[in-house]
Amino acid sequence: MDKPGLEPPKGQTSNFNDPLTLFSIEIAVSVVSLTIMTSFVLARLYTKAFIVKEMHWEDYFSAFAMVGIIVWNVLYDITCAHGVSRHQWDVRATDLAYILNMLNIIETIYGPIMFAAKFSVVLQIRRIFLTGQQKGSFYWAVMFTGGIIVGYYLSSFFTFIFQCIPRPAIWDTSINGRCIDPKTATFSAGIANLLTDMMLLSLPMWAIWNIQMPVRRKLAIGAIFATGLFGCAMGAAGIAYRVPLVESQDFTYNIGIVGLWAMAEYTAVIIVGCMPALPLLFKTVTGRAPPRTTPTASYFSRARLGASKSGKGRGVLDSNAKYLGRDREGEYLELGEHGAEMGKVGNAAKGFERVEEV
């Protein structure tokens, strides 16, 4: 007689043949998240490769993250088919070794994938808002954020590689090894994801706030980066659903719920990195994009970005966001060195003065 992976609660019996499962929901969320994620990344890559005709490191990191997430999802869906997303008392004890081994592989590759997705955003922020030699507070904030992302996800990678010594103790409970609690490590990952998401959201908002431009334009450009709020919301929800994972013995069911939020988290991070490319793609497809000529002026020049509203802190920010000129409807801004167009951000303000790029 098959033994369950966990003794069922009082009044319940194990069901190995037709158990309650989240598997259909897992597959649906996986398909939707992968479709959204790949659509955004491919739109970004098409814009940079065929419209802008210039790729940067952040684009390659984003492409790597896309491929990694596809692999992650396939492995996770296979593991769900073997028992993750069921209550553990509905999982055969003989299947637990396979599940634990696969989950360790999935958690190990999750670190490099999220690193690539988030470091892509850091590089993008750096390219957009830092082009000069100034090393003020914003520069060091960007560097600090990048360092935190590199440090945490590198440590996460090695944490799950060496989850148990010897490694077979991860899935073989008969081996008396020295192990890190995977539940605690997964909960810590949720906290780190939320904190880094908040840091990535705050950086562009800080930069935009210090740019000397009309509030209306700040709101228009800030709305593009504000998609990071979705990532923060998904991260917060992920932490909330990791609490039962730590407190309950029903590991296979609760880790299935955490996996659903992990899909939402990586989708949100990918969207944040791809959003700045979409306005130019949309305007190109609809025939509304301005002619792509070499800009002669920059609204986001060092002269305007060097000082805060109070006039202090010159050199804190810098940008090579280019003023491209105007069409009948207004003017366009392009962020980055021949980078992604931010789209129309409003008609020229009264007294608009173009400043020659230094």
C-alpha positions in Angstrom: 0.0 0.0 0.0 1.3 3.4 -1.0 2.2 5.7 1.9 1.4 9.5 1.7 4.1 12.1 1.9 2.3 13.5 5.0 -0.2 12.2 7.3 -3.6 13.6 6.4 -5.5 15.8 8.9 -7.9 14.2 11.2 -11.1 13.2 9.3 -9.4 13.2 5.9 -7.9 10.4 3.8 -5.3 10.4 1.1 -6.4 10.5 -2.5 -3.7 9.6 -5.0 -6.0 9.1 -8.0 -8.2 12.2 -8.2 -6.9 14.7 -5.6 -7.7 18.4 -5.2 -5.0 20.2 -7.2 -4.1 23.6 -8.5 -2.5 22.1 -11.6 -5.0 23.5 -14.1 -4.6 26.9 -12.5 -0.8 26.6 -12.7 -0.9 25.7 -16.4 -3.2 28.6 -17.1 -1.1 31.2 -15.2 2.0 29.8 -16.8 0.7 30.1 -20.3 -0.7 33.6 -19.7 2.5 34.9 -18.0 4.8 33.4 -20.7 2.7 34.9 -23.4 2.7 38.4 -21.9 6.4 38.1 -21.0 7.6 36.9 -24.4 5.4 39.5 -26.2 7.0 42.4 -24.3 10.6 41.1 -24.7 10.2 40.4 -28.4 8.6 43.9 -28.9 11.5 45.4 -27.1 14.1 43.5 -29.1 12.4 44.3 -32.4 12.3 48.0 -31.5 16.0 48.1 -30.6 17.2 45.8 -33.4 15.1 47.0 -36.4 13.9 50.5 -35.5 16.6 52.0 -33.3 19.1 49.6 -34.9 21.3 49.5 -31.8 21.4 46.9 -29.1 22.8 47.3 -25.6 23.8 45.0 -22.7 20.4 45.5 -21.0 18.7 44.1 -24.1 20.8 41.0 -24.0 20.2 40.5 -20.3 16.5 40.8 -21.0 16.7 38.2 -23.8 18.6 35.9 -21.4 15.9 36.4 -18.7 13.2 35.5 -21.2 14.9 32.2 -22.2 15.6 31.4 -18.6 12.0 32.0 -17.6 10.7 29.7 -20.3 13.0 27.0 -19.0 11.9 27.7 -15.4 8.3 27.4 -16.4 8.7 24.2 -18.2 10.5 22.6 -15.3 7.9 24.0 -12.8 5.0 22.7 -14.8 6.6 19.2 -15.0 7.1 19.2 -11.3 3.5 20.3 -10.7 2.3 17.4 -12.8 4.2 15.1 -10.4 2.6 16.4 -7.2 3.4 20.1 -6.5 0.1 22.0 -6.2 -1.5 19.0 -4.4 -1.9 18.6 -0.6 1.1 16.6 0.5 -1.0 13.9 2.0 -2.3 13.3 -1.6 1.3 12.8 -2.8 2.9 9.4 -2.7 5.9 9.3 -0.4 7.9 7.7 -3.2 7.3 10.8 -5.4 8.7 13.2 -2.8 12.3 12.6 -3.7 11.7 13.6 -7.4 9.7 16.6 -6.3 12.3 17.9 -3.9 15.1 17.4 -6.4 13.3 19.3 -9.1 12.3 22.1 -6.8 15.9 22.6 -5.8 16.9 22.9 -9.5 14.1 25.3 -10.1 15.0 27.5 -7.1 18.7 27.4 -8.1 18.1 28.7 -11.6 15.6 31.3 -10.3 18.4 33.5 -8.9 20.3 34.0 -12.2 17.1 34.6 -14.1 15.8 37.3 -11.7 19.3 38.8 -11.6 19.3 39.1 -15.4 15.8 40.6 -15.5 16.5 43.2 -12.7 20.1 44.0 -13.7 18.7 44.8 -17.2 16.5 47.5 -15.6 19.5 48.9 -13.6 21.6 49.2 -16.8 18.7 50.8 -18.6 18.2 53.4 -15.8 22.0 54.0 -15.9 22.0 54.6 -19.6 19.0 56.9 -19.5 19.9 59.1 -16.6 23.7 58.9 -16.3 25.8 59.8 -19.2 28.3 62.3 -17.8 31.2 61.8 -15.4 29.4 63.1 -12.4 29.3 60.8 -9.4 26.7 62.4 -7.2 24.1 60.8 -4.9 22.0 59.4 -7.8 25.0 57.8 -9.4 25.9 56.0 -6.1 22.2 55.0 -5.6 22.2 53.3 -9.0 25.5 51.6 -8.3 24.3 50.5 -4.8 21.1 49.0 -6.3 23.1 47.2 -8.9 25.5 45.9 -6.2 22.6 44.7 -4.1 21.1 42.8 -7.0 24.3 41.2 -8.0 25.2 40.2 -4.4 21.8 38.9 -3.4 21.0 36.8 -6.5 24.6 35.4 -6.6 24.3 34.3 -2.9 20.8 32.9 -3.7 22.3 30.8 -6.5 24.9 29.3 -4.2 22.5 28.9 -1.3 20.4 26.5 -3.3 23.3 24.7 -4.9 24.7 23.9 -1.4 21.3 23.6 0.2 22.5 20.3 1.7 25.9 18.8 2.2 26.1 16.2 0.7 23.6 17.3 -2.0 21.6 14.0 -2.1 20.4 14.8 1.4 18.1 17.4 -0.4 15.8 14.7 -1.6 16.9 11.6 0.3 15.7 11.9 3.9 17.6 8.8 4.9 20.9 10.7 4.6 21.9 12.7 7.7 23.3 15.8 6.0 23.7 19.5 7.0 20.9 21.4 5.3 19.5 24.9 5.0 15.7 25.1 5.5 14.3 25.6 1.9 11.1 27.2 3.3 13.1 29.9 5.1 15.3 30.5 2.1 12.2 30.8 -0.1 10.6 33.3 2.3 13.8 35.3 2.4 13.8 35.4 -1.4 10.4 36.9 -1.4 11.5 39.7 0.9 14.6 40.4 -1.3 12.4 40.4 -4.4 10.2 43.1 -2.9 13.0 45.3 -1.6 14.8 45.2 -5.0 11.6 45.9 -6.8 11.0 49.0 -4.6 14.6 50.2 -5.2 14.1 49.8 -9.0 10.9 51.8 -8.8 12.3 54.6 -6.7 15.4 55.3 -8.9 13.6 56.6 -12.1 11.1 58.4 -10.0 13.9 60.2 -8.1 15.5 61.1 -11.4 12.3 62.4 -13.0 11.5 64.5 -10.0 14.8 66.3 -10.2 14.5 67.0 -13.9 13.6 70.7 -14.5 10.5 70.2 -16.6 6.7 70.8 -16.3 4.8 68.5 -13.9 2.7 67.3 -16.7 5.7 65.9 -18.5 7.0 64.4 -15.3 3.8 62.5 -14.8 3.7 61.3 -18.5 7.2 59.9 -18.3 6.9 58.7 -14.8 3.8 56.7 -15.8 6.0 54.5 -18.0 8.3 53.6 -15.1 5.4 53.4 -12.6 4.6 49.9 -14.0 7.1 49.0 -11.3 4.2 49.4 -8.8 2.7 46.3 -10.3 5.9 44.4 -9.5 5.9 45.7 -5.9 2.3 44.6 -5.5 3.1 41.1 -6.8 6.2 40.9 -4.5 4.1 41.9 -1.5 1.5 39.3 -2.3 4.2 36.7 -2.8 5.5 37.4 0.7 2.0 37.1 2.2 1.6 33.7 0.5 5.0 32.5 1.7 4.0 32.8 5.3 1.8 29.6 5.2 4.7 27.9 3.4 6.9 28.5 6.5 4.3 27.7 9.1 2.6 24.7 7.5 3.8 21.2 6.9 1.8 21.0 3.7 4.8 21.9 1.6 3.7 20.7 -1.9 0.5 22.6 -1.8 1.8 25.9 -0.4 4.9 25.9 -2.7 2.4 25.6 -5.6 0.7 28.8 -4.5 4.1 30.5 -4.1 4.9 29.4 -7.7 1.8 31.3 -9.0 3.0 34.5 -7.5 6.6 33.9 -8.7 5.2 33.8 -12.2 3.5 37.2 -11.6 6.6 38.6 -10.1 8.9 37.8 -13.0 6.3 39.0 -15.5 6.1 42.3 -13.8 9.9 42.8 -13.7 10.1 42.0 -17.5 7.3 44.5 -18.3 9.1 47.3 -16.3 12.2 46.8 -18.4 10.4 46.7 -21.7 8.0 49.6 -21.2 10.3 52.4 -22.4 10.6 50.8 -25.8 6.9 50.4 -26.5 5.9 54.0 -27.3 8.3 54.2 -30.2 7.2 50.8 -31.5 3.5 51.9 -31.3 4.2 55.2 -33.1 6.3 53.5 -35.8 3.6 50.9 -36.5 0.9 53.6 -36.6 3.1 55.9 -38.7 3.2 58.7 -36.1 6.9 58.4 -35.2 9.0 61.5 -36.0 11.9 61.2 -38.5 14.9 59.7 -36.8 17.6 62.3 -37.3 20.6 63.1 -35.3 19.4 65.4 -32.5 21.0 68.8 -32.1 19.6 69.6 -28.7 18.6 68.1 -25.4 15.9 69.2 -23.0 17.5 66.8 -20.4 20.9 68.5 -20.6 23.4 68.7 -17.9 22.4 72.3 -17.4 18.9 71.3 -16.5 19.6 68.1 -14.7 22.6 69.3 -12.7 20.6 71.2 -10.2 17.6 70.3 -8.1 14.7 72.6 -7.6 16.4 74.3 -4.8 19.4 75.0 -7.0 21.6 72.7 -4.9 23.2 69.4 -5.8 24.6 70.2 -9.3 25.9 67.1 -10.9 23.5 64.7 -9.1 21.8 63.7 -12.3 22.6 63.7 -16.0 20.9 62.3 -19.1 21.3 61.9 -22.8 17.5 62.0 -23.4 17.2 63.6 -26.8 14.7 66.2 -28.0 13.7 64.9 -31.5 11.7 67.9 -32.7 7.9 68.1 -33.0 5.1 67.1 -35.3 1.5 68.5 -35.5 0.6 67.0 -32.1 3.5 67.8 -30.0 7.0 66.9 -29.2 8.8 63.7 -28.6 11.5 62.6 -26.2 13.9 59.8 -26.7 15.6 58.3 -23.7 19.0 56.8 -24.0 21.8 56.9 -26.5 19.7 56.3 -29.6 17.5 54.5 -27.1 13.8 53.9 -26.7 11.5 56.8 -27.5 9.3 57.8 -24.6 6.6 59.1 -26.9 4.7 62.3 -26.9 4.8 63.9 -23.5 2.8 67.0 -24.2 2.9 70.2 -26.2 5.9 72.5 -25.8 5.6 74.5 -22.7 5.6 78.3 -22.9 9.1 79.6 -23.0 10.5 76.2 -23.9 14.2 76.5 -24.4 16.3 73.9 -26.1 19.7 73.6 -24.6 22.7 72.5 -26.7 24.0 69.1 -25.5 27.3 69.4 -23.8 
